[in-house]
Amino acid sequence: MSAHRNWAGNVRYAARAYHRPSSIDELRALVAGSDRIRAVGSGHSFNRLGDTTGDLVTLTGLPATVRLDAQRRLVDVPAAMRYGELATWLHERGYALANLASLPHISVAGAVATGTHGSGVTVGNLATAVAGLELVTATGELLTVDRSSPDFPGMVVSLGALGIVTRLTLDVVPTFDIRQYVQLDLPRAALDEALGSAYSVSVFTDWRSTRGTQVWRKQLADQPPPPAGWLGTTAADRPWHPVPGMPTINCTEQLGVAGPWHERLPHFRLGFTPSSGDELQSEYHLPRAVAADALAALDEVAHLIAPVTQTSELRTVAADDLWLSPNQGRDSLAVHFTWIADAAAVLPVLAEVERALAPFA
């Protein structure tokens, strides 16, 4: 991400000034003196959520101290820290986060504020791990809140509207190992069983048929591998990338080789740029209970979706109590689209996708 564009390059920021404070006091003064200000993380939003006509601020210059409370199983982290860096730090000390998103490159505060998620029928989005927040409010006050506050569920997924989060406290668990298997050609009828079959599961499709082109199963290392012919699929005999034709070296290790949680739960390795950013993305969250009917409705417009889609990913997210979370109060199916980088071609298709999904909340 440059100072003036988001990661994908489809949004040029309209801010009058771009700031990188080096201390909390400098940030407080900046916020108090600005009539309009937004924090930007890794810039991975594909819309103008992180944009402003006022001041844009990055927190990468603030102190990067990480503090682990092993007794309470909590870690206190700087807002701008990337998940991949935090995960490596935790694993070296014997701890882990319950889940990660497909990209380890994203910042903790940005991912939390937007309800970013991984996949797993028993695992909530990344914001559900938040036990406390430190933020600078509009007047420059430094505020600390935790789960003891009755308003806390309304402050975690906040879209940046309540202030600039400077630090977060997250739940941790003992470190664990994962094996990742990729299965090919999943029948639609087996989708629900597939999604619940391992710790974290993603199903990819290209909308050229109702079948899943790839199933990425991230299972605990002590579980047996999927049997031959699992749910009517074929086991991959080589590494795969979610977007056919892209280099698989960017992807986390597959073929059932056991490895640390943070090197298997994401789809992409921290040390590689997952793609050029030459893409657009959007995602819709639906009650998991209506998944079959919602996907059938999308089948009706699949002939429009397929020509402008690089890949599409189906994931599950467990229900939570966070007020602005897409998963608030309901177990969810997340239907994600990675589109070609042509907004003029994609926007009319988005309208049809939203029309098809409207009856399903």
N, C-alpha and C positions, 0 to 999 in steps of 0.2 A: 504494500500500500504506500503510495506517495502521500505527501502532505495535502495534496489537492484532489485526490481521487480515492474511491474505495478500492477494495482488492480486485474486483472484476473490471474496474475501469468504466463501468456504465454510469456512475454518478460522479460528477465534478462538484466538489463542495463549494458552496456559495459564501463561506465565512469571510468576514472582513479581516480577520487575523487568526493566526494559528499559534498556539502557545504550548510550551513544554516546561512547566514549573519544576524546580528542583527541590522544593520543600513544601510541607503542608501549609505553613504560614503564607508562602507565596501564592499557593492555590487559593487559600481563603480570601486573600486580598483581591485576587483576580475575579473570583466569583462575586464577591460583594460589590465590586466596582463595575460589573458588567450588567447590562440590561437584558441580555440574551446570551446564553452560553450552553454548549453541549460538549460532553466528553465523547471521544471516539476511541474504540479499542483497536482490534485488528482490522477493522474496516470490512468485515465479511458480510454485512447486511447489503442486500442487493437493491434496497429501496433508499429513500431519503431519511430514514429514521435517525441516522447519525449526523444529518446535515443541519446547518443553521445559517442565517444571514448575519448572526452576531459573532461571538468568539467560539472557536473550536479549540479544545484542549486535549492533549495526550498526557497520560500519567506515567509514561515510560521513564521520565526523569526523576520520579520520586524514589526514596529509599526502597530497596528491594529485599528487605529483611523478611525471612520466613521463620515462624516460631511454631514448634510442635509441642503440644501438651499430650504426652503419651498416656498419662493417667486418665484424662477425660476423653481421649481419642478425638482430639480436635487439632486443626492446623490453622494458623493465622497467616494470611498471604496478602501481598500487595495486589491491588486491583488489576494492574497492567500485566501481571505475570501470565505467561502462556501455559496452558494445561500440560503440554508436553514437558516443559521444564519443571513444573511442580511435580508431575508424576515421577520423573526421574529422581528428584530430590526425596520424595516420600519413599519410593521403593528402596533406595539406598539405606533408609532407616527402618525398613521392615513394615511399611504401611502403604495403604492404597486408598484410592477413591472408589466408590461403589460402581461408577460407570464413567465413560468418556464419550465424547462425540466422535464423529468419523474423522474430524480434523483435529490433531493435537496442537495446531498452530494458533488457535483462537485464544483471546484473553479471557481470564476468569470472570472479571466484572461484566464484560460485554456479553458473554455467553449466558451468565446468570440473569442479567437484566432482560434478556429477550427470550427466556425459556428454552434455550437450546438443549438438545437432548441426544442421547445415544439410542439404544434399542434394548428391549427386554421386558417381558410381560410382568415381571416383579420389580422392575427398577424405574424409579421416577426420573424426571428430567434433571439436569445438572443443578438447577436451583433448589431442589429438595434437599441437597446436602448442606445448605447454608444454615449455620447456627447463629451467626451474628454479622453485623455490618457496621462499618465506620463510614460516614459520609459528610460532605460539606453541603449545607443547605443554602438556599438562595441569599440569605443575609451574611453568609460567611461563617456561620456557626459550625463547629465540628461536633457531630452527633454520633453517639454509639448506641446501637439497639441490638437486642437479642430475642430469642424465642419467648422470653418471659413477657414481652410486650403483646397486648391483644391485637395491635395493628401490624405486628411483624409479618403476617402472611400477605399483607398488602404492600409491603415495602421491598420484597425480595425481587420478584419479577415486576419491575417498575418502569421499564422502557426509558430509564434515565430521567423520569419526570420529577422525582422528588429531591434530587441533588446529585452531586458527583461522588460516587462511591470510591473511597480511597483504599480500604482494606476489607477483607471478608474472612470470616471464620467458618471452616468447613468440617463436616464429619469425616473421619477416616476409619478404615477397617484394616485388619492385618493383610499384608500383601498376599497375593495368590497368583497362580499360573493358569493360563488359558491355552487351549489348542484350537486352531482355526481350520475348518474344513469348508471347501466350496463344493456345492452340489449343483448340477446343471439340469435345466428343463423340468421345473416343478409344475405339476398339474394344479390349476386354480383350486380344485376341490380340496387339495391338501394344504392350502395356504395357512389356515388357522392352526392346524397341528404343527406345521413347520415353524411358525413364529413362536410357538410355545415350547419348542423342543430343546432349547439350550439357554445358557445364561444370557446371551445376546444374539439376535438373529436379524439379518437384513435380507429381504428378497428384492431382487432387481428385475425389471421388465422393460421391454422396449415398445409395448402396446401394439406390436405387430401380430400378436396372438394373445390369448388369455393366460398363457403359461409364463411362469417365472423363468427368466433366462439364467439367473444365478441365485443361489442361496448361500449366504455367508453365515456359517454356524460357528459361533465363538463359545465353546463349551469349557467347563472347568476341566482341568488337566487330568483329574482322576476318573472322569467318566469315559465309558467305552466309545469308540468311534462309531459313526453311523454305519449300519450294516449295508451290505451290497444291495442295490436297488431301493435304498431308503426312500419311501414315499413316491416311488416311481421315477426317481431321479437317477442321474449318472454321476459318479464321483469324478471331480476334476483330477487330471493326472499332471497338471502343470499350474503355475500361478496364474491368476486372472486379475484384470483391472475392471472396475465397474463400468467404465466406458470402453467398449471394444476398440482395440487398436492403440490404446494408450500404453506407455511403458509400465510393465508390472514391477519394475525395480522400485517405483514410488510407493508400492503397497506393502502393508504389513505381512509377515510371513504366514504362509498357508500350509497345506498338505499335512496338517495334524502335528506339526512340530511344536512341542510345548515351549512356552516362553512367558515372561512376566506380563501381567495384566495390561500394563501401559504400552506394550509392544504388540498387542493382539486386539484389544477392544477398538481402537481407531482403525479405520480402513487404510490410512496413509501414515507413512513414517515421518517423524518430525524432521529428519535431516534432508528431506526432499520437498520441493514445491509440488503439490499434488497435481497441478495442471497449470496452464498459462494464465488461468483466470478468464480465458476466452469463452465465457459461458454466462448464462443467466440462470437463476434458481428461484423456485417458489415451492411452497409446501402448504398442505391442508391437513388439519387435524379433525378426525371424526370419532364418534363413539365406536369403540371396537365392536360393540354388539351389532352394529349395522354395516360392518365391513363388506359382507358379501353383496348386499343390495347396492351399496355405494360404488363398489367396483363394477358391478353390472351396469350401473348408470354411466360410468366412464367408458365402458366398452362401446356405448352408443356413439361416442365422439372420438373413439380411438383412431379412426381414419384421419382425423384432424391433428391429434396429438403426435402420432408416430413420426410424421415428416419433420417436425421441428424439435424432436427430443433426442438428446444424446444418451440419457439413461433416466430411469425412474426408479425410486427406491421406496419400499414399503417397510415401515418399522412400527414397533409397539412402544407405548409409554404408559407406565402405571399412573393411576390417579393420584392427585395431590390436593392440598388445601390452599394453594397460593392463588390469591384473588384474580390476578391477570394471567395466570398460566393457561395455555391452551388445553391443558390436561386437568384443570380444576374440576374435581368432583366426578371424573369419569376416566376409566381406562380407555386409551386412545389408539387408533391406527393413524399413523402419520404417512400421508401420500406425498412424496417428494418428487419434484421434476427438475432435472438438469437440462435446460433448453440450449439451443444454438444461440449464439450471440447476435441475435437479430430481433430487436424489440418490436419492430413493425410487423414481423411475421408471427411473433409469439403472442402479442397482446390480444388479437382476436381469438386465439385458441384459449387463452386464459379465461376470456369471457364465457366461452362454451363450457370449459371445465367447471367454472363457478356456478353456471346455470345447472349443470348436471348434479353438482354436489349440494346445491341449496336445500333440498328436502331433508338432508341428513345432518343438519346442525354442524 
